[in-house]
């Protein structure tokens, strides 16, 4: 199966309140990786990991998911040809993958994440 959903994000103004809410609601394990971002693990044999954080630079709150692609720049170029709009990236996450964000033709924000090697 190609291009699976591999990560989700919940981004908002109050990271501590969001962490507390999702931990209490779903018993998700939280691991802070920087002041503005926390990795989330669902504590289940199935499901995907995610993150909770504050948008950088400061922007609107959103919830999105990331689709794994072999080449983020090529995936973003294809999306733009299909009517999507680039929001951010490609960007190399320090110690992590390459990511990008785009909006689909109806304005939903979705992420791309480079295939992990």
ChimeraX attribute file (.defattr): number of C-alpha atoms within 10 A of each C-alpha:
attribute: neighborCount
match mode: 1-to-1
recipient: residues
	/A:1	3
	/A:2	8
	/A:3	14
	/A:4	10
	/A:5	16
	/A:6	17
	/A:7	19
	/A:8	20
	/A:9	22
	/A:10	21
	/A:11	22
	/A:12	20
	/A:13	16
	/A:14	13
	/A:15	19
	/A:16	14
	/A:17	11
	/A:18	17
	/A:19	24
	/A:20	13
	/A:21	13
	/A:22	17
	/A:23	15
	/A:24	10
	/A:25	9
	/A:26	10
	/A:27	14
	/A:28	19
	/A:29	15
	/A:30	18
	/A:31	14
	/A:32	14
	/A:33	10
	/A:34	9
	/A:35	9
	/A:36	17
	/A:37	20
	/A:38	21
	/A:39	19
	/A:40	23
	/A:41	16
	/A:42	17
	/A:43	13
	/A:44	9
	/A:45	6
	/A:46	7
	/A:47	12
	/A:48	15
	/A:49	16
	/A:50	19
	/A:51	20
	/A:52	25
	/A:53	23
	/A:54	23
	/A:55	17
	/A:56	10
	/A:57	6
	/A:58	9
	/A:59	11
	/A:60	11
	/A:61	13
	/A:62	14
	/A:63	13
	/A:64	15
	/A:65	19
	/A:66	22
	/A:67	20
	/A:68	20
	/A:69	20
	/A:70	15
	/A:71	15
	/A:72	24
	/A:73	18
	/A:74	12
	/A:75	18
	/A:76	25
	/A:77	13
	/A:78	12
	/A:79	17
	/A:80	16
	/A:81	10
	/A:82	11
	/A:83	12
	/A:84	20
	/A:85	18
	/A:86	19
	/A:87	14
	/A:88	13
	/A:89	16
	/A:90	20
	/A:91	14
	/A:92	13
	/A:93	9
	/A:94	7
	/A:95	6
	/A:96	10
	/A:97	15
	/A:98	19
	/A:99	24
	/A:100	22
	/A:101	21
	/A:102	20
	/A:103	18
	/A:104	15
	/A:105	13
	/A:106	8
	/A:107	10
	/A:108	12
	/A:109	19
	/A:110	20
	/A:111	25
	/A:112	28
	/A:113	27
	/A:114	22
	/A:115	16
	/A:116	10
	/A:117	5
